[in-house]
Amino acid sequence: MALAHAIMTALIDDDLSGYELAKDFEASLGFFWHASHQQIYQELHKLADRQWLNKREVSQSGKPNKIVYGLTGAGRKALARWVYDKTRTQAAKDELLIKLYNLSTENARHLAAEIAERRQQMMRTLYLYEKVRLRHYADPASLPVRHKGVYLALLAGMGQGEQFLAWCDEALELLAAVDSA
């Protein structure tokens, strides 16, 4: 998936400034697709050049004016076509997994600490996912159609997080045995 499609998806319901989009992105689509603010702003300009987004200047008192972006009809059509494209699976890029190929009795404790920290991060993420689920998706059957899709993406993220926790637990147990050997 190109970042362009993630940005256009974020703009389906509301026109947003680049700053608002980046903040919304971090709290929603960013769970599943990571991009820096700089990448988002660059992509906004490209999408506007393609005429998939419109942009308008909004005056603000006491602040610089802001540029607000919204999907054009052409952008909505491009996004609708993209949904029918074949989905590509992205290969994982995780430095920690490469480090594990270099496991030794000398570094086992250090790698276990990294895994323990990752486990804590995932616990925080799953706590956030659960808060979102309870607040916005407590009754999935009554959700509007598009929100059912968002709910399903959230469930996938939760399942992957739970699977990662199980992996962390097994890895920590195995590394504890290496460290004590």
Rosetta blueprint (number, residue, H / E / L):
1 M L
2 A L
3 L H
4 A H
5 H H
6 A H
7 I H
8 M H
9 T H
10 A H
11 L L
12 I L
13 D L
14 D L
15 D L
16 L E
17 S E
18 G H
19 Y H
20 E H
21 L H
22 A H
23 K H
24 D H
25 F H
26 E H
27 A L
28 S L
29 L H
30 G H
31 F H
32 F L
33 W L
34 H L
35 A L
36 S L
37 H H
38 Q H
39 Q H
40 I H
41 Y H
42 Q H
43 E H
44 L H
45 H H
46 K H
47 L H
48 A H
49 D H
50 R L
51 Q L
52 W L
53 L E
54 N E
55 K E
56 R E
57 E E
58 V E
59 S L
60 Q L
61 S L
62 G L
63 K L
64 P L
65 N L
66 K E
67 I E
68 V E
69 Y E
70 G E
71 L E
72 T L
73 G H
74 A H
75 G H
76 R H
77 K H
78 A H
79 L H
80 A H
81 R H
82 W H
83 V H
84 Y L
85 D L
86 K L
87 T L
88 R L
89 T L
90 Q L
91 A L
92 A L
93 K L
94 D L
95 E H
96 L H
97 L H
98 I H
99 K H
100 L H
101 Y L
102 N L
103 L L
104 S L
105 T L
106 E L
107 N L
108 A H
109 R H
110 H H
111 L H
112 A H
113 A H
114 E H
115 I H
116 A H
117 E H
118 R H
119 R H
120 Q H
121 Q H
122 M H
123 M H
124 R H
125 T H
126 L H
127 Y H
128 L H
129 Y H
130 E H
131 K H
132 V H
133 R H
134 L H
135 R H
136 H H
137 Y L
138 A L
139 D L
140 P H
141 A H
142 S H
143 L L
144 P L
145 V H
146 R H
147 H H
148 K H
149 G H
150 V H
151 Y H
152 L H
153 A H
154 L H
155 L H
156 A H
157 G H
158 M H
159 G H
160 Q H
161 G H
162 E H
163 Q H
164 F H
165 L H
166 A H
167 W H
168 C H
169 D H
170 E H
171 A H
172 L H
173 E H
174 L H
175 L H
176 A H
177 A H
178 V H
179 D H
180 S H
181 A L
